[in-house]
Amino acid sequence: MSRPGLPGCVKPATRKQVERRRSVRFSPAQEIICYWSRDGGGYAPARVCDISAGGVCLLAPGRFESGAVLSLQLINGAHTFLCARTLQVKRVYQGNGVDSVIAGAFDRKLDYDELLPFLV
């Protein structure tokens, strides 16, 4: 025996959030090796969370300030491509431990041939 249904409630239309980023972000299928430096001296490792033509999101040890400038070296998982860029830190989320999540913009965008090795 079927139950009589309640009259349908009209839900307000959900608004799509506007994407404010200029470049599409990609979660890499392979590990991207990243080394960063504040002064161009000693480099420390970081983990790439996502990457786009315009910037990157990193999980890195240490404390950072918004506006800081970092030198990056990005190496694809197959170790066949190296890309060096300067990153200006836009957002920082300090973790409870020693790691920070850093989001920033490159000094110049990655073109198609530079971005592709990190995605395939």
N, C-alpha and C positions, 0 to 999 in steps of 0.2 A: 504494500500500500504506500503510495507516495505522500509525502508531507507537503502541505501547501506552503509555498515559499512566501517570504516576506516581500512586500513591494520593494523594488530596487531603489537604493539610495543613489542619488546623483552625486558623484564625487567632483570636486572642483578640478579643473584641468591643471595638470602638473606642468610647471614651467621648466623648460630645459635650462640647465645652467649654461651660461655663455662661456665658451672656452676663450680665455684671455691670452693664452700663450700664442706666440707667433709661429712656433714650430711644434710639430707632433712629437710627443715623447714616446720612446720605445723602451720596454723592459727587455734587456738583452737576453737572447736564448743561450748565449755562451758567456763565460766569465770574461770580463774586461779587466785587465790588469792596469792599475792606475798608481802612479807615484806622484806625490805633490811636494812642493817646497815653498816656503814663504820668501826666502831670500835668494833662491837659486843655488844654495849650497847643498846640504844633505837632503836627500829625498826620503820620504816615508810612504809606506803603502796605504792604500785606501780601497774600499769596495765600491763599485759603481752600482747604484740602485736603478737608475734609468738615465737615458741619454737622448738628446735631440740634436738637431743641427745647430741650435742656438745655445745650448748649455748642457749641464749634467747635474745629477744629484749623487752625492757621495756619502758614504759612512766612513769617517776618518777619526783616528785617535787625536785627541787634543781639544783645546778650546779655541774658538774662532769668533771673530767679530764681523758683523755685517759691514760690507765695504772693503774687507781685506782683499788683497790681490795674491793669488797663488799661481805658481808655475806648475803645469800638469804635463805628464807624459802618459798617454793612453796606448795600451798594447792589446791587440785583439787576442782571442783565445787560441788561435793557431800560431801565434807569434810570428806572423808574416807582415804585420803592419804596425807602424809606430806613428802616433800623431802627437805633436807638442802644441799646447795652447796655453794662453794665460786666462785664468778664471777670476772674475770679480764675484765675490760672495754676495748674494742677495738676501738669503735667508739662512738662519742657523737655528737648529733645535738641539739644545744640550741634553744629552742623556744623563741617566743617574750615575753611570760609570764614567769611563774616560773617553768614550766615543761621542761624536757629534754628527748629526745629519746636516750636510751642507748642500744648498742649492744655489747655483750661480750661472752666470752668463759668460760665454766665451768672448774673447776679444774680437774674433771674427768667426762667422758661421762656418760649420763644416759643409763642404759641398757634397754632392751625391757620392762621388768616388771616395771621399774620406769617411763618410758615415756608413757606407755599405759593408766594409769589412767587420764592423762591430755588430752587425745585425744578422749576418749569414753564418 
